[in-house]
């Protein structure tokens, strides 16, 4: 049997997906001859998906995955009714026994006297590692005997995941944004000096209802530098490739910088609507090249900080989650609810006149802040066939049933936004028929 270990690896690449799995690809040097018909391929991930293995460089006729690892209980179970040795810790002398039982303590039979010893003192010694047990998971292949100097192996493994995290420093009209790739490895194997890629997008997998989902109790290792990831479109997803090798230890989380944006423009405003109790604190920016951005942004949390000008310290002011955002799209963040802004919504009146129904609404918004506040009012109209007949402020029609008002309210001002629209009930009734 030829044994291949990770010491013979000449190149390895790990591609990590959002769905909690990774793709391992590695090339190893081998020295196979015409006499080698079986290979033990060591150092694979313990959570390998055995139905995903691809092997190039040799012809495999049978593939097995051996994962019956050594443990005290398994060793003793294998030696029931077999010869073992008991070593006296004081004198170092050894006596031969037969192991009768290992449940709830040891029961031994002396080979010389046939006497039974229950939980004897001393060090139990097993002559050899019993067949079928291994010290680490391994792929065992039967192959067609032929010379080979290098083989390539790839497989999927569970227990790997990545997500994007963002930290934003909010300024007056701009922001700085740092993006981090957070990689978690619980695959049961470490990968030394591996090439790393991460893929952003929802790759379809058939869910295994028995798969376990591991939480990460370990501290995070940060690698901060200029962005070392290069992004490109790949199939219907986006792939980010780290431009240097890194080590992913088992049961470790690592954060690597992938994005640094400086002084990008941002729009601040407060949002309310027909069913809102308060005003949401909103940030909005365009993910465009002319704004210093224009890169696909993977889904993740954005934590927002702002400087306290009294002591120049950064204070946390909220966070939000973004979905996968292509370039040239808007990003909207909700940081919380405004303290010094209040809103009151009222359906003022409904009047009927011939085939028309007139609906009147009013928003009262109070600004108790020391500076002006930009307000966005989202109003939903339940009828599709309507026409605005009067309004205190100009509306913007988003679609057939949603309109927007943008208003700026000065400090200590109470702003009234009132409007009336009419619904053609004759059209509505005809369509319903």
C-alpha positions as CSV (number, residue, x, y, z in Angstrom):
1,X,0.0,0.0,0.0
2,X,1.3,3.5,-0.9
3,X,0.7,6.1,1.8
4,X,0.2,9.8,0.7
5,X,0.3,12.5,3.3
6,X,-0.1,16.3,3.2
7,X,3.7,16.6,3.5
8,X,3.8,15.7,-0.2
9,X,1.3,18.5,-1.2
10,X,2.8,20.9,-3.8
11,X,-0.3,23.2,-4.1
12,X,-3.7,23.5,-2.4
13,X,-6.7,25.8,-3.0
14,X,-9.7,26.2,-0.7
15,X,-12.9,27.8,-2.1
16,X,-15.4,28.7,0.5
17,X,-19.1,29.2,0.0
18,X,-21.8,31.1,2.0
19,X,-23.7,27.9,2.6
20,X,-21.4,26.3,5.2
21,X,-19.2,24.2,3.0
22,X,-15.9,24.5,1.0
23,X,-14.2,22.9,-2.0
24,X,-10.7,21.6,-1.4
25,X,-8.3,21.1,-4.3
26,X,-4.8,19.9,-3.9
27,X,-1.9,18.4,-5.9
28,X,0.5,15.9,-4.3
29,X,3.8,14.4,-5.5
30,X,3.7,10.5,-5.5
31,X,6.0,7.7,-6.5
32,X,3.7,5.0,-7.7
33,X,5.1,2.0,-9.5
34,X,3.5,-0.9,-11.4
35,X,3.2,-2.8,-8.1
36,X,1.1,-0.3,-6.2
37,X,-2.6,-1.2,-6.5
38,X,-3.8,0.5,-3.3
39,X,-3.3,4.0,-2.0
40,X,-4.1,5.4,1.5
41,X,-4.7,9.2,1.0
42,X,-4.2,10.8,4.5
43,X,-5.0,14.2,5.9
44,X,-8.4,14.8,4.4
45,X,-11.1,16.9,6.1
46,X,-13.1,14.9,8.7
47,X,-16.4,16.3,7.3
48,X,-15.6,15.4,3.7
49,X,-18.6,14.7,1.4
50,X,-17.4,11.4,0.0
51,X,-19.7,11.6,-3.0
52,X,-17.9,14.7,-4.3
53,X,-14.4,13.3,-4.7
54,X,-12.6,13.8,-8.0
55,X,-9.2,12.1,-8.7
56,X,-6.9,12.9,-11.6
57,X,-3.5,11.3,-12.4
58,X,-4.4,7.7,-11.6
59,X,-7.3,5.4,-12.4
60,X,-9.3,4.5,-9.3
61,X,-11.4,1.4,-9.4
62,X,-12.7,1.5,-5.8
63,X,-12.9,4.3,-3.2
64,X,-13.3,3.9,0.5
65,X,-13.4,6.4,3.3
66,X,-12.0,5.1,6.6
67,X,-12.9,7.2,9.6
68,X,-13.0,4.7,12.4
69,X,-10.5,6.6,14.6
70,X,-8.6,5.4,17.5
71,X,-10.1,5.9,21.0
72,X,-9.7,4.2,24.4
73,X,-13.1,2.6,24.2
74,X,-12.6,1.3,20.6
75,X,-9.1,-0.1,21.4
76,X,-10.4,-2.1,24.4
77,X,-13.4,-3.3,22.5
78,X,-11.1,-4.7,19.8
79,X,-9.0,-6.6,22.4
80,X,-11.8,-8.4,24.1
81,X,-10.8,-12.1,24.4
82,X,-7.2,-11.2,23.3
83,X,-3.9,-11.2,25.1
84,X,-2.7,-7.9,26.7
85,X,0.0,-7.0,29.2
86,X,-0.2,-5.4,32.7
87,X,2.9,-3.4,33.6
88,X,3.8,-2.8,37.3
89,X,4.5,0.9,37.6
90,X,7.0,0.4,40.4
91,X,9.1,-2.5,39.1
92,X,8.4,-2.2,35.4
93,X,7.6,-6.0,35.2
94,X,5.0,-7.1,32.7
95,X,2.5,-10.0,33.1
96,X,0.3,-11.5,30.4
97,X,-3.5,-11.5,30.7
98,X,-6.6,-12.1,28.6
99,X,-9.0,-9.2,28.5
100,X,-12.4,-10.4,29.5
101,X,-14.4,-7.2,29.8
102,X,-13.8,-3.4,29.6
103,X,-17.2,-2.2,30.7
104,X,-17.4,-0.4,34.0
105,X,-13.7,-1.3,34.7
106,X,-11.2,-3.9,33.5
107,X,-11.6,-7.7,34.0
108,X,-8.5,-9.7,33.3
109,X,-7.6,-13.4,33.3
110,X,-4.0,-14.3,34.1
111,X,-2.4,-16.4,31.4
112,X,-0.2,-18.1,33.9
113,X,-2.6,-18.9,36.8
114,X,-6.1,-18.3,35.2
115,X,-6.9,-16.1,38.2
116,X,-9.4,-13.3,37.5
117,X,-8.3,-9.7,38.3
118,X,-10.9,-7.0,38.6
119,X,-9.7,-3.4,38.1
120,X,-6.1,-4.3,38.7
121,X,-3.5,-1.6,39.4
122,X,-0.9,-1.1,36.7
123,X,-0.5,0.1,33.1
124,X,-2.4,-1.8,30.5
125,X,-0.3,-2.4,27.4
126,X,-1.7,-3.5,24.0
127,X,0.7,-5.4,21.7
128,X,-0.3,-3.5,18.5
129,X,-2.9,-1.2,16.9
130,X,-5.8,-3.5,15.9
131,X,-6.9,-3.7,12.3
132,X,-9.6,-1.4,11.2
133,X,-8.6,1.5,13.5
134,X,-6.7,4.5,12.2
135,X,-5.3,7.6,13.8
136,X,-6.7,10.0,11.3
137,X,-9.4,9.9,8.5
138,X,-8.1,8.6,5.2
139,X,-9.3,7.8,1.7
140,X,-8.3,4.3,0.7
141,X,-8.3,3.6,-3.1
142,X,-7.9,0.5,-5.2
143,X,-6.1,1.6,-8.4
144,X,-4.9,0.1,-11.6
145,X,-1.2,-0.4,-11.1
146,X,0.7,2.1,-13.2
147,X,3.5,4.6,-12.6
148,X,2.6,8.1,-11.5
149,X,4.4,11.1,-10.1
150,X,1.6,13.5,-9.3
151,X,-2.1,13.2,-8.5
152,X,-4.8,15.9,-8.1
153,X,-7.7,15.5,-5.7
154,X,-10.7,17.7,-5.1
155,X,-13.7,17.2,-2.7
156,X,-16.4,19.2,-0.9
157,X,-16.4,19.4,2.9
158,X,-18.9,20.6,5.4
159,X,-17.8,22.9,8.3
160,X,-16.4,25.8,6.3
161,X,-18.2,29.2,5.9
162,X,-17.5,32.8,5.2
163,X,-19.4,36.1,5.5
164,X,-18.6,39.7,4.9
165,X,-18.5,42.2,7.8
166,X,-18.4,46.0,7.3
167,X,-17.4,48.9,9.5
168,X,-18.5,52.4,8.5
169,X,-17.3,55.7,9.9
170,X,-20.0,58.2,9.2
171,X,-18.9,61.8,8.7
172,X,-21.0,64.9,7.8
173,X,-21.7,64.1,4.1
174,X,-19.4,61.2,3.5
175,X,-18.3,57.9,5.0
176,X,-15.3,55.5,5.1
177,X,-16.1,51.8,4.8
178,X,-13.8,48.9,5.6
179,X,-14.9,45.4,4.5
180,X,-13.7,42.1,6.1
181,X,-14.0,38.5,4.9
182,X,-14.7,36.4,8.0
183,X,-13.7,32.7,7.3
184,X,-14.5,29.9,9.7
185,X,-13.0,26.5,9.5
186,X,-14.6,23.6,11.3
187,X,-13.9,20.9,8.7
188,X,-11.7,18.8,10.9
189,X,-8.4,19.7,9.1
190,X,-6.0,22.6,8.9
191,X,-4.8,24.0,5.6
192,X,-1.3,25.4,5.6
193,X,-0.3,28.1,3.1
194,X,-3.4,27.5,1.0
195,X,-4.7,29.6,-1.8
196,X,-8.1,30.9,-0.7
197,X,-11.2,31.9,-2.7
198,X,-14.7,32.9,-1.5
199,X,-17.8,32.8,-3.6
200,X,-20.7,35.3,-3.1
201,X,-24.1,34.1,-4.1
202,X,-26.7,31.5,-3.2
203,X,-25.4,28.1,-4.6
204,X,-28.2,25.5,-4.5
205,X,-27.5,22.5,-2.3
206,X,-29.7,19.6,-1.3
207,X,-30.2,20.0,2.4
208,X,-29.2,17.2,4.7
209,X,-31.6,17.2,7.6
210,X,-29.1,15.4,9.7
211,X,-26.2,17.8,9.1
212,X,-25.0,19.6,12.3
213,X,-24.4,23.3,12.4
214,X,-21.5,24.3,14.5
215,X,-21.3,27.6,16.4
216,X,-17.9,29.3,16.5
217,X,-16.7,29.7,20.1
218,X,-13.2,30.6,19.2
219,X,-11.6,34.1,19.0
220,X,-11.2,35.7,15.6
221,X,-7.7,36.2,14.0
222,X,-7.5,39.4,12.1
223,X,-5.2,40.0,9.1
224,X,-5.4,43.7,8.3
225,X,-3.7,45.1,5.3
226,X,-4.6,46.8,2.0
227,X,-7.3,44.8,0.2
228,X,-5.7,41.5,-1.0
229,X,-8.8,40.2,-2.7
230,X,-9.5,40.5,-6.4
231,X,-13.1,40.2,-7.5
232,X,-14.5,38.9,-10.7
233,X,-17.8,37.6,-12.1
234,X,-17.9,33.8,-12.2
235,X,-20.8,31.8,-13.6
236,X,-23.9,33.6,-12.0
237,X,-21.9,34.5,-8.9
238,X,-19.0,36.6,-7.8
239,X,-15.7,35.2,-6.8
240,X,-13.1,36.9,-4.6
241,X,-9.5,35.5,-4.7
242,X,-6.9,36.2,-2.1
243,X,-3.7,37.3,-3.8
244,X,-1.5,35.5,-1.2
245,X,-1.4,32.2,0.6
246,X,-2.7,31.9,4.1
247,X,-3.2,29.2,6.7
248,X,-6.7,28.2,7.8
249,X,-6.4,26.2,11.1
250,X,-9.1,23.9,12.2
251,X,-11.6,25.4,14.6
252,X,-10.3,28.9,13.8
253,X,-12.0,32.1,12.5
254,X,-10.0,34.5,10.5
255,X,-10.8,38.0,9.2
256,X,-9.0,39.3,6.1
257,X,-9.5,42.8,4.7
258,X,-11.1,43.0,1.3
259,X,-12.5,46.5,0.9
260,X,-11.4,50.0,1.9
261,X,-13.5,53.0,0.7
262,X,-12.7,56.6,1.7
263,X,-14.9,59.7,1.6
264,X,-17.8,58.2,-0.4
265,X,-20.9,60.4,-0.5
266,X,-23.9,59.5,1.7
267,X,-27.5,60.7,2.0
268,X,-29.0,60.9,5.5
269,X,-32.7,61.2,6.1
270,X,-35.6,60.0,8.3
271,X,-38.3,57.8,7.0
272,X,-42.0,57.4,8.0
273,X,-45.1,56.0,6.4
274,X,-48.8,55.2,6.7
275,X,-48.3,52.6,9.4
276,X,-45.2,53.9,11.1
277,X,-45.2,55.0,14.8
278,X,-41.9,56.9,14.6
279,X,-39.2,58.0,12.1
280,X,-36.4,55.6,11.1
281,X,-32.8,56.9,10.9
282,X,-31.7,56.1,7.3
283,X,-28.5,56.2,5.3
284,X,-28.4,55.7,1.6
285,X,-25.5,55.6,-0.9
286,X,-25.0,54.6,-4.5
287,X,-22.6,51.7,-5.1
288,X,-21.1,53.4,-8.2
289,X,-17.6,53.9,-9.5
290,X,-17.9,57.7,-9.5
291,X,-18.5,57.5,-5.8
292,X,-15.3,55.6,-5.2
293,X,-17.1,52.2,-5.1
294,X,-18.7,50.3,-7.9
295,X,-17.8,46.8,-6.7
296,X,-20.3,43.9,-5.9
297,X,-20.8,44.0,-2.1
298,X,-21.4,40.5,-0.5
299,X,-24.2,40.2,2.0
300,X,-23.2,41.0,5.6
301,X,-23.6,43.3,8.6
302,X,-22.6,46.9,8.5
303,X,-21.7,48.5,11.9
304,X,-21.8,52.3,11.8
305,X,-19.7,54.6,14.0
306,X,-19.6,58.4,14.3
307,X,-17.1,60.7,16.0
308,X,-17.9,62.5,19.2
309,X,-16.4,65.9,18.5
310,X,-15.9,66.6,22.2
311,X,-13.2,63.9,22.7
312,X,-12.7,62.7,19.0
313,X,-13.7,59.2,20.0
314,X,-15.9,57.0,17.8
315,X,-19.2,55.9,19.1
316,X,-21.4,53.1,17.8
317,X,-24.7,54.4,16.4
318,X,-26.3,51.4,14.8
319,X,-26.0,48.5,12.4
320,X,-28.0,46.9,9.5
321,X,-27.7,43.9,7.2
322,X,-27.3,44.2,3.5
323,X,-28.0,41.5,0.9
324,X,-25.7,40.7,-2.1
325,X,-25.6,44.1,-3.8
326,X,-24.4,44.4,-7.4
327,X,-22.6,47.5,-8.6
328,X,-24.6,50.5,-9.6
329,X,-27.3,49.7,-7.1
330,X,-28.4,51.7,-4.0
331,X,-27.6,50.6,-0.5
332,X,-30.1,51.6,2.3
333,X,-29.3,51.2,6.0
334,X,-31.7,51.6,8.9
335,X,-29.8,52.5,12.1
336,X,-32.7,52.8,14.5
337,X,-35.5,55.3,15.5
338,X,-35.0,59.0,15.8
339,X,-35.3,60.4,19.4
340,X,-36.1,64.1,18.6
341,X,-38.5,63.6,15.7
342,X,-42.1,62.7,16.1
343,X,-44.9,61.9,13.6
344,X,-48.6,61.7,13.6
345,X,-50.6,60.2,10.7
346,X,-54.3,60.8,10.2
347,X,-56.9,59.8,7.6
348,X,-58.7,63.1,7.6
349,X,-61.8,62.5,5.4
350,X,-63.5,60.4,2.7
351,X,-66.1,62.1,0.4
352,X,-68.1,60.6,-2.5
353,X,-69.1,62.5,-5.6
354,X,-70.7,60.7,-8.5
355,X,-68.3,58.0,-9.6
356,X,-65.4,59.5,-7.6
357,X,-64.3,59.0,-4.0
358,X,-62.0,61.6,-2.5
359,X,-59.5,60.6,0.2
360,X,-57.7,63.2,2.4
361,X,-54.6,62.4,4.5
362,X,-52.3,64.3,6.8
363,X,-48.9,63.8,8.3
364,X,-47.7,66.1,11.2
365,X,-44.0,65.9,11.8
366,X,-42.2,67.7,14.7
367,X,-38.4,68.4,14.7
368,X,-36.9,69.0,18.1
369,X,-33.4,68.7,16.9
370,X,-30.9,71.6,16.7
371,X,-30.5,71.1,12.9
372,X,-32.7,70.7,9.9
373,X,-34.0,67.2,9.2
374,X,-34.7,65.6,5.8
375,X,-37.8,63.5,5.9
376,X,-39.0,60.8,3.5
377,X,-42.7,59.9,3.7
378,X,-43.8,56.7,2.0
379,X,-47.5,56.6,1.5
380,X,-49.3,53.5,0.2
381,X,-52.6,53.9,-1.8
382,X,-54.8,50.9,-1.8
383,X,-56.6,51.8,-5.0
384,X,-54.8,51.7,-8.4
385,X,-56.9,54.2,-10.3
386,X,-56.4,57.5,-8.6
387,X,-55.5,61.1,-9.3
388,X,-53.9,63.7,-7.0
389,X,-56.2,66.8,-6.7
390,X,-54.4,68.8,-4.0
391,X,-51.2,68.6,-2.0
392,X,-49.1,70.9,0.3
393,X,-45.9,69.3,-1.0
394,X,-45.0,67.8,-4.4
395,X,-45.2,64.0,-4.4
396,X,-43.2,61.5,-6.4
397,X,-45.0,58.5,-7.9
398,X,-42.9,55.4,-7.4
399,X,-45.5,53.0,-8.9
400,X,-49.3,52.7,-9.2
401,X,-49.8,52.4,-5.5
402,X,-46.9,54.1,-3.8
403,X,-46.0,57.8,-3.5
404,X,-43.2,59.6,-1.8
405,X,-42.9,63.1,-0.3
406,X,-39.4,64.6,0.5
407,X,-39.6,67.5,3.0
408,X,-37.0,69.3,5.0
409,X,-38.1,70.5,8.5
410,X,-36.3,73.2,10.3
411,X,-35.3,73.1,14.0
412,X,-38.4,73.4,16.3
413,X,-40.7,73.3,13.3
414,X,-43.9,71.3,13.0
415,X,-44.5,70.4,9.4
416,X,-47.9,69.5,8.0
417,X,-48.0,67.4,4.8
418,X,-51.6,67.1,3.6
419,X,-52.9,65.8,0.3
420,X,-56.2,64.7,-1.3
421,X,-56.6,62.3,-4.2
422,X,-59.6,61.0,-5.9
423,X,-60.4,57.4,-6.9
424,X,-62.4,56.6,-10.0
425,X,-64.7,53.9,-8.5
426,X,-66.4,53.3,-11.9
427,X,-63.1,52.0,-13.4
428,X,-62.4,50.0,-10.3
429,X,-65.8,48.3,-10.3
430,X,-65.6,47.5,-14.0
431,X,-62.2,45.8,-13.5
432,X,-63.6,43.8,-10.6
433,X,-66.4,42.5,-12.8
